[in-house]
């Protein structure tokens, strides 16, 4: 069962803002979290009206390039996470949270193996029961 977009965004926000979690150590970690937060802003922004001030502020922060340097990049990440948290609250207050798309139901690996085995066995039985040509 899929999670809604607000829950996924909240999880990412908590990776940055939770007092028990530490700030990312590498520049790549900061970049990855920034990309995830930008994606959440895009997804959640589609559920609000275009002129919503919370949405405009979050979009403005998400469009800014990631600053160079250790401290400026972490400050930008925290600001983006805070804006995304405000956006999540706005979406939940508006009641327009869309559930995530569900993955299609696929057969388990054992079922596929059993079907392939049964098909091979049937082919062998049919092939051995046919008369041979001289």
Secondary structure, DSSP 8 states (H G I E B T S, - for coil): ---BHHHHHHHHHHHHH-TTS---SSHHHHHHHHHHHHHHHHHHHTTS-TT-HHHHHHHHHHHS---SSHHHHHHHHHHHHHHHHHHHHHHHHHT---B---------HHHHHHHHHHHHHHHHHHHHHS----
